[in-house]
Amino acid sequence: MQGGILVWDIEEDGPAVELDEPDGLDDPALGHFAVATVDDRAFVVAAGERNIAVCDVSDPDAPVWADPLSVPGGGIECLDVAVVGGRTIAATGGQDGALCVWDVADGRLPAGPDTAHRSGERDALSEVFAVRFTELNGRSAAITAGRDGTVRVWNLPEFGSDEHA
């Protein structure tokens, strides 16, 4: 398959879903991908330089792309997806040192963008090149690594509460 996205089924050793790239992207190409499931729904999250796009692939024969989301700040360098409090969330790390955490269902940024990765004498922003979700002491967190030589732990907002439902 050329010019699209192929989700592979490891157990069946074959394609699970074949997707055309979403319409309406400002980016010429998508370079970061992740998959998450919540309840009986599956999502593919794809990121280009300045956009993320979410596709509901729960019905492999009729996948549905949501409208792309524009990421504030610098270009996207990394992506991770997780289910927190019953909600699918995505995190992007940027060239500008920003961490953006997205609620995939409604396209909101309930947290961020936050910038803490800095380098140099002038306190310049430093690229975030890795992001991963985890749980620490019973709380959801994101861990980022930056070109400033630091690893940071970010507490995530409470997903699934009334204010974020």
N, C-alpha and C positions, 0 to 999 in steps of 0.2 A: 504494500500500500504506500503510495507516495502522495504527500500533500495533505495528510489527514492524521488522525490519532487512532491507534490500535490498542485496545485493552486486552491483555492476554489472560486466559484462564489457565492457571498452572495445573490444576487437577485434571482438566480435559486436554491439556497440551494443545490448545488452539485458541483462536480469537474469540473473546467473549462479546466484544462490542467494537464496531468500526465507526468512527466519527469523522465527519467533515469538520474542518476548522470553523469556529463560530464567526458569524457576520458581525460587523461593527467594531472590529478591533483597530486601535490606532497602531498597533505593533505589526510588523511584517511577519513575525514568526513567534511561536510559543516555544519556550525552552525548558520550563519546569512543570512537572506533573505530579499529582498525588491523587489517591483514591480514598474515600471514607464511606462507611456505611453507618446509618442510624435507623433503628427499627428495621423495616423491610425496604428501605430506600438506599440506593447507592449513588454516589456522586463522584464525578471526575472534576478535579480542579486543575486548571491550566493557567500558567502565567507567562506573559511575554515581558517586554522591558518596562511597560507602564500600565498594563492591564492584567486583571485576572478574570477568568471566565469559568463558570460553573455549569456542568451538564448533569442533569438527572438521568442516570442510565438504569433506573429501576426496571424499566421495560426495554431490554436490549434491542427490540425491533422498532422502538419509537423513542429514541433519546431526545431530550429537550434541553437546549442551551438557554440559560437566562441571559439577560442583557449584560455585557461586559462591565466590569467595575474599573474605574480609573484610580490608580494608586497615586496618592499625593507624594511629592518629593522626587528623589532620584530613582534611577532604574532598579528593577527587581533583580536581586542576585540569588535569592533562595526562597523556598516555599516548603511549608509543612501543613498537614491537615490532621485534625483529631476530632473526636466526639467528647464534648465537655458538658456536663449537666443535661445530656440528652440533645444537645445542639451540635451541628457540624460547624466547626470554626477553622479558619485558615489563617496562617501567619506568613507575612512576607518580610524579608530583610532587604534593605536597599543600599545602593551605592552611596547614598547621603547619610548613612548611619541610622536610618529609621527602621523601627519595628512597627508594622501595622498588623493588628489582629482583627479579623473580619468575622462577622456572623454570616455564614454562607446562605442561610435561608432568606434573610432580608437585605443583605448587602450593606449592612451598617458596620461602622467602626466603633464598637462599644469601648474599645481601648486604643489609644494612640491616635496618630502616630507618635511614638516616643523615640527620642534620640538621646543616647547616652554614650555611644561609641564615638570617642574623639581621639585625635592624635596631634602631635606636633606642638610647637611652642604657642601657636595662635589658637589652640583649642579647636582646631578644624574637625569637622565631622569625618568619621572613618567608616568605610564600607562594612556592612554586615554580610558575611559570606556563608553563615550557617545558622539555621534555626530549627529547633526540635521542641515538641511538646512532651511534657512528662508530668508526673505527680510527685510532689515533695511534701512529706509530713501531712498527707491527706488533702493537700490543696493542689489545684492545677497550676502549672507554671510553663513558661516558655524559656528556653535557654538559647542564647545567641552567642556567636563568636564574631569578633570584629578584627579588621586589619590593624587596629590599635593594640593588638596583643592581649585583649581582655576577653573573658567569658562572663556574661551577665545572666542573672536569673531574674525573670519578670513574673510577678504575681498576676494571674489573670482575673478578670472580673467574674462575678458569680453568674454563670449562664444557667438558664432554666428558671431563674427567679421571676417574680411578677414583672419587674422592671425591664427584663430582657425577653419575656415570652412573646 
